[in-house]
Structures are given as structure tokens and as C-alpha cells.
Amino acid sequence: MARFHALQVAAVDRLTDDSVAVTLEVPEELRPEFRHAPGQHLALRRVADGAEVRRTYSICSPAPAPGEPGPRTLRVGVRLVEGGAFSTYAFKEMQVGDEVEVMTPAGRFTLEPAPGLYAAVVGGSGITPVLSIVSTLLEREPRARFCLVRGDRTAASTMFLEEVADLKDRYPQRFQLVTVLSREEQQAGLPSGRLDRERLTGLLPALLPVEAVAGWFLCGPYGLVQGAERALRDLGVPRARIHEEIFHVDPVAPTVTTGAPAHSTVTARLDGRGGTWPVQEGESLLETVLRNRPDAPYACKGGVCGTCRAFLVSGEVRMDRNFALEPEETDAGYVLACQSHPVTEAVELDFDR
């Protein structure tokens, strides 16, 4: 069960003109709870103007080694978003010694180290979880190789530039790095421009044997991830080898389903306890559960982070959008509670599975 704990800020490092890396200190007794897989994320929360604000940030530091109880520190990358309640605080106000409420790690955009060839296409701050994946993989598995294709606006706006360069220096034979800038010409390397579907379809086979890649990791803005997925499918890559994480999508107005029940209830099991409550008109199932169980897990409420994933035990729901669950997860019966609305009069969810 995901829980929040107060962690102390150990460092705030400026990465670019609009991003920082925040290092959090994990007390000895909490290290097992904050043990994470490479690629997972943290939900951070604070109260601003009397309202609770939650935001999800990916862990960029390597995962703890087998046998370790958990990490002593956690590092996340934060890019400033115009008007962002949490990113503005982290970028302009957060100081060493501050306490931040942090949820235990979550997310399935992960790679446990194993031999083979892996690759990623990332844009902007999408490098954050992939940095954890690459550094953990190359350190733990000497028979693994990784190709990273990253797109950024300019060299000055590139997050974790030094950290990625260090990986290239440490693993020159096993780590291939390709950088494409959209608004700046490079002295060497590829011409400037966006990493869209057409360009990636031609570029990727020239860089590596696409069919031999055991896992593709796509992370960043929705347009880049969607274009990269379509390029890979054009190249014959099975969907099961493609893993995606989207950092931001524009909000959309909820759709109205005709024939929805006039009255419905949701039964939810959470942290070993269950309850049944009526769903109010227009509510998502998460909103219903939160009215009665404020400890229900969530972060973005936008269908992106997957923190509110629950197993649909019975009944039928409609999801407004889904950018977090893989097809095999939805096929297995999992839904995003923040995006789910009842289609039947009774719905049962299990947050503990």
C-alpha cells in the first residue's frame, strides 16, 4: 500500500535555466519502504493556498543493489512548468533542510537488469526515468547494451547532460548516445529537427538492429511518444516490447456515456479494508472512494501516472483516457480509478492487487 512520509531535502541542484534535481534523504528505518525499481516515480505533495497539490516526478538515481535494504537518498528531476504549483516551489523556493511529503515509489515503466540490447527514445525531461534505467542496467549487467536517442530544444536546455556524458565515458562499448536538437545546429552529429514518426522510421534502423532490441522505452511529451511508437510498429516491433511513459497531456472535458445507470455504487478494497458507497453524478470512481477513504492512492488525476491503478473485480466501467496502463494490464482487468465511470449499477475495485 502506497504511503506518504516526510523526507528532508538534502540538495537542490540547478540543471538548466528551467530545471533542478532534488535529492531527498531517506531515514534508515524507511529505506525498505523506498526501495524502487529503475524507472519508477515518486508522488510529492504540499499544501498551497489551502489546497493539497500532488505532482509525480521520476527517480533518476540508480536503483539499490540486490541485498541492500533500500536507498539512502532519492533524486528526482523537476522541470519548471508555467504556473505549476509544485514545480515553481521546487525551482524557486525549496531549500536544503525543507521537509517534503513523499509517497513510496510506484510505476511500471521499469527494466530489471538482464542481458541483451535495449533502447530508448526520450524527449526533454523524459530522460529522467531512463537515466535510472540505463545507469542501473549497465552497472549491474555486463552483458547488456543500451542505445539512447534523446531529443531536446538546445544544448543549454538539456537535463542531466553531465550524467549522461559520464555514462558514455564509463561504458563506451556498451552505451550508444544519439542527441538531436530541434532548435540548434550541432557541430557534429545529426542535423537539427524534431524526432517525429517519419524521421525515426529512417533513423532507428541506421543506428541499431531494430529487431534485436529486447525492450524499447519511450518517454516524454505525448506527441513524441506517440510518433516513436508508430515508427516502431512501422518497423515491425511487437507491441509487447514497447514501454511508454508520458509526462504531460492536455486536459480534456469528460465525455458523457448514454445509457449510464441513474444510480450506482462502488465497492472498494484498500489496505485490507473495504466499503461500499454511492457514486455521485459525474464523479470518477476515485473521487467517490476519496470522499470516504482519503488514503486512496493518486497523484496526477489525469490518466498519466498510473498511481490509482485498481483491479476491476466485478461490474463494468468506462475510462475517459489511459496513458499509463499497458494493453496487457487492461486485458488482465486493471483500470485507472481516476478515469473510470460506472457503466453498471454496481462496480467493485481492489486497490490491493
Order of alpha helices (4+ residues) and beta strands (2+ residues): beta-beta-beta-beta-beta-alpha-beta-beta-alpha-beta-alpha-beta-alpha-beta-alpha-beta-beta-beta-alpha-beta-beta-alpha-beta-beta-beta
